[in-house]
Amino acid sequence: MTHDVRVAGTEIVFGCEPDETVLDAAERAGFTMPYSCRKGVCSTCEGGLTAGAADVRGRGGIDGPADGVLLCQTRPRSDLEIAPQRIARREPPARKTVTAKVHKITHPAADVAVLQLRFPTGVRAKFRAGQYLTVALPDGDSRNYSMANPPHRNDGALLHVRRVPGGRFSGELLDSLAKGDTLQVELPFGEFSLDHESDRPVVLVATGTGFAPVQSIVEDQIKRGEDRPLHLYWGARRHEDLYFADLAEQWADRHDWFSFTPVLSAAGAGWAGSTGHVHHAVLADHPDLRHHEVYACGNPAMTAAARAEFVGTAGLPADRFFCDAFVPSGAAEPVAPR
């Protein structure tokens, strides 16, 4: 029996099957809500269940009203009314499953590998800058990685993979890959993409390999010939962990609309730049974020702290904070890049 899902305060209503998640049903109906990992870990899709009964993985059966409900893990047991952080109409994603071939692997840092994949001849996959793909593992599980290539280069994928000790993909499988090997990937996923209808200045906040979707976003804006102000704050422990800092500095040198602030939490004696938590560096430069949009990607502790302080102290409207939290999957592997 199909259940109706209504969105509180709107006229939006869509059908959801009992074995279907609310997030999947919304996408199928042509609506998008915030999400990242889709595995019930990152909390990006949290919303309210204002009425109705549902099964939520990890919480069992719940009845509304209830807060902090993971909509990517919620399946209806009755008609529902929900209160997502935001919802907008968008065409259902045209996802593809592709057998991609390893073209090149480089190592810009000791714990980061850049994996260049190519799709079969004639195969292209449409995506938006900032989205991610899933890599299928032999046991049927998957790992998520942001695409660092811009959308016009859609005959393959460029992935930034942080090596994690004991990681299923980044530790075990990555070391065995060689040029010509194949991986099955599905794309696109994610809502970490700029709203091209807006002209508000953007603050980009990244830690670690959270730089990957930033690379796609910036290179997409360069290709589009747009000049929307983008200010990147990239946080790491040491300078060598900012594995593509030279690329970000090139963007800043060549484009007046782009600014770059590296932030180190364990800076050496010779470092004269910003130090400490990356979101504190943002607040030092932008104490008033009421007229900005923020896109934060990386460590979930950073994205959570940034959301709380940007909204709570800098006046950022909550619906203008977008995040892609890179969270654990399984024992040690990051889900979203990642």
PyMOL commands that set and color helices and strands:
alter all, ss='L'
color gray80, all
select helices_A, chain A and resi 22-28+71-73+168-176+208-224+239-241+245-254+278-285+300-313+318-320
alter helices_A, ss='H'
color red, helices_A
select strands_A, chain A and resi 3-7+13-16+31-32+46-51+53-56+60-63+66-70+74-76+80-83+88-89+96-109+112-118+132-136+142-146+156-162+182-189+202-207+230-236+258-264+274-275+293-298+321-325+328-329+333-334
alter strands_A, ss='S'
color yellow, strands_A
deselect
rebuild
show_as cartoon
